[in-house]
Amino acid sequence: MRLVWRAAIALALGCGAPAGGLAQGAWSAVAPMATPRDAHAALLLPSGPLGGTVLLIGGRTVVQGATTAATESYAAAETCFVPAGEMAGSRSFCPPVLLDNGRVLACGGYQQIGERGGTIRSALLWDPAARTWSATGRMADARELHTATKLGGGSVVAAGGFSDGRILASAEVYDPATGSWSATGAMRTARFGHAALLVGGALFIIGGRTEKDVSLAETERYDAAAGAWSLGPPMRQDRFRHTATLLRDGRVLITGGYSSVQGKTLATAEIFAPDTNTFTLLESTMGDGRMDHTATLLADGRVLIAGGWSSTRNSTVASADIFDPSTNRFTPAAPLPTSRHEHTATLLPDGSVLVAGGLQYEPGLKQTLTDAWLFRE
């Protein structure tokens, strides 16, 4: 029987619905994944023979333990997960990139096999027609908790990350035509757990953590023609493992993360406005301070914030919020049925959001999840 959590249930349980109304939306269960996973990656394939399919890649299968090489795909029409091939080597904390040729690039990450673990340099390509993985060029630096971003010309920039005890400032560029990596200019500040996205066609790096566990408010911009980085405007608060979402109006929404200055996870959010080149701290806040959460741009331009880790609660949270860019305010959404962080959330073509896996970490309860849920309004 399909399980549905209604907003009315959230209200009855005291989960933070606004006065005079119900929390927005509802969650419904779909068939679980075959493999438990957190710190994995998910990517929607928007076109081709598998258009509308979500590819789930790697991750950890047990709490802070072994990583998996298994991949699965989810098709909304089938409401289930099916095998999508084994990678040549397991990995977690690896950002996927959809290339212009329809293949998926997975570069770097962390690999744990038994008692042995470490950051990896290898990169792989997934072929949607054959549903198989093959090797491509190796990066110069092993890196995890880095970013990998496709530029307008189709090349991919991998920047920063953590590498077996070192925090990286280095960056390198992948050329899909040759399957090789080449060095480019290093960032001004070494960092990992940062956010990256294209703003006005330029790569924008936001926050992260650097040496001595210091989280950053600093941002940087990459000039692809010059292969060089320059300082951008600072955020209003330092953030690590936060989210950055490009809104339909061209602004960027930054949510949550951990602040070393405040010593806690943040419930705050800020907006970057490209026209003024400034960040503004919003008055409206989320229901929980959170990091390692998800922020998903909905079909109507609003943003769904779900789950995460709360340092003040010392646990994962199930709470969810919806951000409305027309008012710059958060309102509660129906909470997830199970708390989690390091999960994935993907907007499907029908407007629903698929949340899959993650790590549930509460007092007396620690488990890597196989469950998957659809959020609908």
C-alpha positions in Angstrom: 0.0 0.0 0.0 1.3 3.4 -0.9 2.1 5.5 2.1 1.2 9.2 2.0 2.1 11.8 4.6 -0.4 14.7 4.4 0.2 18.2 5.6 -2.6 17.7 8.1 -0.6 14.9 9.7 2.4 17.3 10.0 0.2 19.9 11.7 -1.2 17.3 14.1 2.3 16.3 15.1 3.4 19.8 15.6 5.9 20.0 12.8 5.8 23.7 12.3 2.9 24.6 10.0 2.2 28.3 9.8 -0.6 29.7 12.0 -3.9 29.6 10.2 -2.9 27.1 7.5 -1.3 23.7 6.7 2.2 23.0 5.7 2.5 22.7 2.0 2.6 19.5 0.0 2.7 15.7 0.7 5.2 12.9 0.5 4.4 9.5 -1.1 6.6 6.4 -1.0 8.0 4.7 -4.1 9.7 1.3 -4.3 13.0 1.5 -2.5 16.5 1.4 -4.0 18.2 -1.9 -4.3 21.3 -0.5 -2.5 21.3 1.7 0.7 23.3 4.8 0.0 24.2 8.2 1.3 26.8 10.8 0.0 25.8 9.6 -3.4 24.8 11.6 -6.5 21.7 11.9 -8.6 21.3 13.4 -12.1 18.2 13.8 -14.3 18.7 12.8 -17.9 16.5 15.3 -19.7 16.6 13.9 -23.3 17.6 10.9 -25.4 16.2 7.4 -25.0 16.2 7.7 -21.2 14.8 11.2 -21.0 13.1 11.8 -17.7 15.2 9.1 -15.9 17.2 9.8 -12.8 20.6 8.2 -12.5 21.9 7.5 -9.0 25.6 7.0 -8.6 27.7 5.4 -5.9 27.6 6.5 -2.2 28.2 4.8 1.1 26.3 1.7 1.9 26.8 1.6 5.7 27.2 4.3 8.3 30.6 6.0 7.5 31.7 2.7 5.9 32.1 0.9 2.6 31.3 2.7 -0.7 29.5 1.2 -3.6 30.2 0.9 -7.3 26.5 0.2 -8.0 24.3 2.6 -10.0 20.6 2.6 -10.4 18.1 4.6 -12.4 14.5 5.7 -11.6 11.9 6.2 -14.3 8.7 8.0 -13.1 6.6 5.9 -15.5 7.8 2.7 -13.8 8.0 4.1 -10.2 10.9 1.8 -9.4 14.7 1.6 -9.5 16.5 -0.6 -11.9 20.3 -1.5 -12.2 22.3 1.0 -14.4 25.7 -0.7 -14.4 28.7 -1.1 -12.1 31.4 1.5 -12.0 35.0 0.4 -12.2 35.6 1.4 -8.6 33.3 2.6 -5.9 33.0 6.2 -4.8 31.1 8.8 -2.7 31.1 12.6 -2.6 31.5 12.7 -6.4 29.6 15.4 -8.4 28.2 14.1 -11.7 28.1 16.2 -14.9 25.8 15.7 -17.9 28.0 16.3 -20.9 26.8 17.8 -24.2 27.1 14.4 -25.9 24.6 12.9 -23.5 27.2 10.9 -21.4 27.6 11.4 -17.7 31.0 12.3 -16.2 31.9 11.1 -12.6 35.3 12.4 -11.4 37.1 11.7 -8.2 35.4 11.1 -4.8 36.2 9.0 -1.8 36.6 5.2 -1.9 36.3 2.9 1.2 37.0 -0.8 0.9 37.2 -2.7 4.1 39.7 -0.9 6.4 41.3 0.9 3.5 40.0 4.2 2.2 41.2 7.3 0.3 40.5 10.0 -2.1 40.7 9.0 -5.8 41.8 10.6 -9.1 40.0 8.3 -11.6 37.1 9.5 -13.8 34.4 7.5 -15.5 31.8 8.0 -18.3 28.3 6.5 -18.3 26.8 5.7 -21.7 23.0 6.0 -21.5 22.5 3.8 -24.6 24.6 0.9 -23.3 24.0 1.6 -19.6 27.6 0.9 -18.9 30.6 2.8 -17.4 34.0 3.2 -19.0 37.2 4.9 -17.9 38.3 8.3 -19.1 41.3 10.5 -18.3 42.5 10.7 -14.7 42.6 14.0 -12.8 46.0 15.4 -11.8 44.8 15.7 -8.2 42.7 13.2 -6.2 39.7 15.1 -4.8 36.5 14.7 -2.9 33.9 17.2 -1.7 35.0 19.2 -4.8 32.8 20.8 -7.5 32.6 19.8 -11.1 30.8 22.3 -13.4 30.1 22.3 -17.1 31.0 25.6 -18.8 29.1 27.0 -21.8 31.5 25.5 -24.3 31.0 22.0 -22.9 34.3 21.6 -20.9 34.1 20.8 -17.2 36.0 22.6 -14.4 36.8 20.5 -11.3 37.8 22.9 -8.4 39.1 22.5 -4.9 38.2 19.6 -2.7 39.7 17.5 0.1 42.5 15.1 -0.8 43.8 12.7 1.9 44.5 15.3 4.5 45.1 18.3 2.1 42.6 21.0 1.2 43.0 21.9 -2.5 43.1 25.3 -4.3 43.9 23.6 -7.6 41.5 23.4 -10.5 41.6 21.4 -13.8 39.6 21.3 -17.0 38.2 18.2 -18.7 37.8 18.2 -22.5 35.1 15.7 -23.6 36.6 15.6 -27.1 39.9 14.2 -26.0 38.9 12.7 -22.6 41.7 14.4 -20.9 42.3 16.9 -18.1 44.6 20.0 -18.2 45.7 22.3 -15.4 44.2 25.7 -15.0 44.8 28.5 -12.5 44.4 27.7 -8.8 41.8 29.4 -6.7 42.9 32.1 -4.4 41.8 30.1 -1.3 41.9 26.3 -0.9 38.5 25.0 0.0 36.2 22.0 0.0 32.4 21.6 0.7 31.8 24.8 -1.3 29.1 25.5 -3.9 29.5 26.2 -7.6 27.2 27.3 -10.3 27.1 29.4 -13.5 25.9 32.9 -13.0 25.7 35.1 -16.1 27.7 32.5 -18.0 30.7 32.6 -15.5 31.7 30.0 -12.9 31.0 31.3 -9.4 32.5 29.5 -6.3 30.8 30.2 -3.0 32.0 29.5 0.5 33.4 26.2 1.7 35.9 25.3 4.4 39.6 25.9 4.4 42.5 25.3 6.7 42.0 25.0 10.5 38.3 24.2 10.0 37.5 27.7 9.1 34.4 28.1 6.9 34.4 30.9 4.3 32.2 33.8 3.3 34.5 34.4 0.4 33.5 33.8 -3.2 35.6 33.5 -6.4 34.9 33.8 -10.1 36.7 31.9 -12.9 37.7 33.5 -16.2 37.8 30.6 -18.6 39.6 32.6 -21.3 42.4 33.6 -18.9 42.3 30.5 -16.8 42.4 32.6 -13.7 40.3 33.4 -10.6 39.3 36.7 -9.0 37.6 37.6 -5.8 33.9 38.0 -5.8 31.7 39.7 -3.3 31.6 38.1 0.2 28.5 36.5 1.6 27.1 38.0 4.7 27.8 34.8 6.7 30.5 32.1 6.4 29.1 28.8 5.2 30.2 25.2 4.6 28.2 22.4 2.9 25.4 24.8 2.1 23.3 25.0 -1.1 23.3 27.5 -3.9 20.3 27.6 -6.3 20.0 29.8 -9.4 16.5 31.3 -9.4 14.4 32.0 -12.5 15.0 35.7 -12.1 18.8 35.3 -12.3 19.4 35.7 -8.5 21.0 33.0 -6.4 19.6 31.6 -3.2 22.1 30.4 -0.6 20.7 28.3 2.3 22.0 26.9 5.5 25.4 25.3 5.9 27.8 25.3 8.9 29.4 28.5 10.2 32.7 28.2 12.1 32.2 31.8 13.3 28.9 31.0 15.0 29.8 27.4 15.7 26.6 25.9 14.5 24.5 25.0 11.5 22.5 28.0 10.1 18.8 28.5 9.5 19.6 31.7 7.6 19.6 32.3 3.9 20.9 35.0 1.6 20.4 36.2 -1.9 23.0 37.1 -4.4 21.9 39.8 -6.9 24.1 39.9 -10.0 23.0 43.3 -11.0 24.3 44.8 -7.8 27.0 42.2 -7.2 26.0 41.9 -3.6 24.6 39.4 -1.1 21.7 40.3 1.2 20.8 38.3 4.3 17.1 37.5 4.4 14.9 38.3 7.3 12.9 35.0 6.8 14.7 31.9 8.0 14.1 28.1 7.6 12.5 26.0 10.3 15.8 24.3 11.2 19.5 25.2 11.0 20.8 22.6 8.5 23.8 21.4 6.4 24.1 18.6 3.9 20.4 19.3 2.9 18.9 19.6 -0.5 17.5 22.7 -2.3 15.4 21.9 -5.4 14.1 24.5 -7.9 10.5 23.6 -8.5 8.6 24.0 -11.8 6.9 27.2 -10.6 10.2 28.8 -9.6 10.0 28.2 -5.9 12.6 26.2 -4.0 12.0 23.1 -1.8 14.5 22.7 1.1 14.5 19.3 2.6 16.3 17.4 5.5 19.9 18.0 6.6 22.0 17.8 9.7 21.3 20.1 12.6 24.2 20.8 15.1 21.8 22.3 17.7 19.6 19.1 17.6 22.7 16.9 17.2 20.7 14.9 14.7 19.4 14.7 11.2 16.1 16.6 10.6 13.0 15.7 8.6 11.8 19.3 8.3 11.2 20.9 4.9 10.6 24.5 3.8 9.5 26.2 0.6 11.1 29.5 -0.5 9.1 31.9 -2.6 11.3 34.3 -4.6 8.3 36.7 -5.1 8.2 37.4 -1.3 11.7 36.3 -0.3 10.1 34.2 2.5 10.2 30.6 3.7 7.0 28.7 4.7 6.9 25.2 6.1 6.4 22.2 3.9 5.2 18.7 5.0 8.2 17.1 6.7 9.9 14.0 5.3 8.7 10.8 6.8 12.3 10.0 7.9 15.0 12.4 8.9 18.2 12.3 6.7 21.1 14.2 5.3 23.5 13.6 2.4 20.5 12.4 0.4 19.6 13.5 -3.2 16.6 15.4 -4.4 15.7 15.7 -8.1 12.9 17.5 -9.9 11.0 15.2 -12.3 9.3 16.2 -15.5 5.9 16.0 -14.0 6.8 18.6 -11.3 7.3 16.2 -8.4 10.6 15.9 -6.5 12.3 12.5 -5.9 14.2 12.3 -2.6 16.3 9.1 -2.4 18.5 7.6 0.4 20.7 9.5 2.8 21.9 8.9 6.3 19.5 9.0 9.3 21.5 9.9 12.4 19.5 10.3 15.5 20.2 9.4 19.2 20.2 5.6 19.3 19.5 5.3 15.6 22.1 5.4 12.8 21.2 3.9 9.4 21.9 4.3 5.7 18.6 4.5 3.9 17.2 2.7 0.8 13.8 4.5 0.9 12.6 7.0 -1.7 9.8 9.5 -1.7 8.0 11.8 -4.1 7.0 15.4 -3.0 3.9 16.8 -4.6 1.7 19.7 -3.9 
